[in-house]
Amino acid sequence: MTDLLHLNWGLLAPELTIVIIATVITVADLVMNDKGDRRVFGWISVIGIIIAIYFTVNQLNNPNGVEYLLNNTYRVDSFGSLFKLIFLVGTGLVFIMAINYIDKKEIKYDGEMYYLLLTALLGAMMMASSADLITLYIGLELLSISSYIMAGMKKNNLKSNEAAYKYVIIGGVSSAIFLYGASYIYGLTGTSNIIEMASRLPNAYHGDYKFYVYLGSFMMLVGLAYKISVVPNYMWAPDVYEGAPTPITAFLSVISKAAGFAIITRIFVTLFVPLVIAVDPKTNQQMTFFSHELALYLAVIAALTMIVGNTMALRQTNVKRLLALSSVAQAGYILVPLATLTVVSVNNIIFYLMAYLLMNIGVFTVVTIVNKDAGTEDIRSFAGLYHRSPLLGVAMTFFLMSLAGLPITAGFIGKFNIFVGALIEDAYWLAGVMLLTSVISYFYYFNIVRQMYMRPGHTEAPLRVAYSLQLVILLTFLGTVLIGLLPNVALDFIANNLNINDMFNLGITK
Amino acid sequence: MTLTGQYVAFFLFALMAITGGVFMINLNKVIHMVLSIGLSFFGVAGLFVILHAEYLAFVQVLIYAGAITIMMAMGTMMTHHATAEVLPRRKWHTFLAIISAITIGGFFLYGIYKITWPSEMAELNDNNVMAIGEKIFTNYVIPFELASILLLVALVGAIVLAKKEGDE
């Protein structure tokens, strides 16, 4: 029996920081006067997140390689730490948005909102740093349940109620499908540790239980698809994104989606890349379950997602619905490297998620400012933005260019890498779909740009922007442009810190 | 297949679990739904007993059939449900739902029946309460603590979303 007290609990430092801040906020919220200003909780959380970022960066340079606690129910590896950095930075920016967005008339329980954002972040972090299905699943649920509640925070708004309701039902059903699929794989291998599972799975596969491997992997994929809103499970996205408070929409579209990619990559790459189904007689190469069975499903899902997301976005007039479908399409792009798996695929995914984080948070910050000023979420609320606030207009143009994947932006580099990756693996049709749907996406992204520059607004008065929001826009703008101009800095950072073998490595414990 | 007592028990419990679920979806009054989901929970508890998971069966009865069903019944009584809502049924919807459910269910059943399982019994720990307890509080202590945060979140969420605003 392991002695719990002698374990290296310091490994949990980033998560524990978040838990402690969340606890402090809950207690302080109870003690505080009902009319007290709760924005201070938001700032405390931002400080907590910065401390957690410090711990995570330290773990990134861990000389010991992979370290784990308690049979890999928690582990620190480079893959998880990079994803955690994305979650932490993203949530930090969402916090600053939320602090400025929350209006006591609409969201009565703002203290709880900060608390739930932190627990959702905790869930996301757990989804990235475990090699055990049970921890991964509880992390997933922690993120999901916090998100359901946050989507319904505007209690007197019918759309917000609808969002929470739809989200909880679709999320619940998807969870059930995921668990049903996972139960097959668990039944075949008798362990919930995915690295041990991966070592036992070939026995089951070659011992006449193929059907269960297929069924299990397929149902897990369908169940997890809702978290990244791709084709079998994307229909909730427009309604939920429209109804949820805008900072929460940003959270769902960036952090929640990145967490979904973390858990999908973790489970599917770890489980099915080592599973060799046959040896090619001609080239003597091993054919893995991942690249010869799963990759086709993933490619079809990615292609359908890109097509559906981009074409449906064309008809939207509500800017949040439009961005929801745009984020569906973006998830399709990010699935392409998984469908055409090479040694740099995970690097490409992480790079694209970093770029996506910057540009999408930027877009949603501008949307928050503009919609709040106009009192509507219609796309026409952007009319004349350039004349009212030139800098905001230019920043928004860059974010949209980045989402569309045009040069000198981070989005371009990310998309280009994914595109080249698909070509190297001879997935020409997938690359073709990606190119074609990107062109389609120009129509709706530039529709917003046209509104900003060429349509007269309802007023010419300059738009006032809070300093903290200016900071968010400045940071995301600089990030988008600098990564676009000097992509090697970010690419090298990922390449130096990510060791893909970590995912298959049991690691050490002290 | 011989008709053993275990087979009969399995059949009964499985029927309970399934009919409970079907009634839950198709009945119109909330209190009837609550009772049928209770039936379903008892059926599942029975299945756990057949599988020699007595502790899980006990928890299933105590928490699901007991606490949750009673809670829902109490909640139903305290809120107003004077009229049972009858939702308009869309014929095409029902038709397509039945077709897809049968296809998927048939596919699963086909696959499951085609595979022969090894027939020897696994060694089961007689003292499975102790085994579960040891596992949870050593190996799985991190997900266990995480689950407690999850419950706290659910609690906070339920209060935030369901609380009636008195002062407005």
Chai-1 contact restraints between the chains, C-beta under 6 A:
chainA,res_idxA,chainB,res_idxB,connection_type,confidence,min_distance_angstrom,max_distance_angstrom,comment,restraint_id
A,T2,B,T138,contact,1.0,0.0,6.0,A-B,restraint_1
A,L70,B,N139,contact,1.0,0.0,6.0,A-B,restraint_2
A,N71,B,N139,contact,1.0,0.0,6.0,A-B,restraint_3
A,T73,B,I142,contact,1.0,0.0,6.0,A-B,restraint_4
A,T73,B,P143,contact,1.0,0.0,6.0,A-B,restraint_5
A,Y74,B,I142,contact,1.0,0.0,6.0,A-B,restraint_6
A,Y109,B,V160,contact,1.0,0.0,6.0,A-B,restraint_7
A,E112,B,V156,contact,1.0,0.0,6.0,A-B,restraint_8
A,E112,B,V160,contact,1.0,0.0,6.0,A-B,restraint_9
A,T119,B,V153,contact,1.0,0.0,6.0,A-B,restraint_10
A,I134,B,P143,contact,1.0,0.0,6.0,A-B,restraint_11
A,T135,B,P143,contact,1.0,0.0,6.0,A-B,restraint_12
A,I138,B,P143,contact,1.0,0.0,6.0,A-B,restraint_13
A,I138,B,L146,contact,1.0,0.0,6.0,A-B,restraint_14
A,I138,B,A147,contact,1.0,0.0,6.0,A-B,restraint_15
A,E141,B,L150,contact,1.0,0.0,6.0,A-B,restraint_16
A,L142,B,L150,contact,1.0,0.0,6.0,A-B,restraint_17
A,I145,B,V153,contact,1.0,0.0,6.0,A-B,restraint_18
A,I145,B,A154,contact,1.0,0.0,6.0,A-B,restraint_19
A,S146,B,V153,contact,1.0,0.0,6.0,A-B,restraint_20
A,I149,B,G157,contact,1.0,0.0,6.0,A-B,restraint_21
A,G152,B,L161,contact,1.0,0.0,6.0,A-B,restraint_22
A,F211,B,G111,contact,1.0,0.0,6.0,A-B,restraint_23
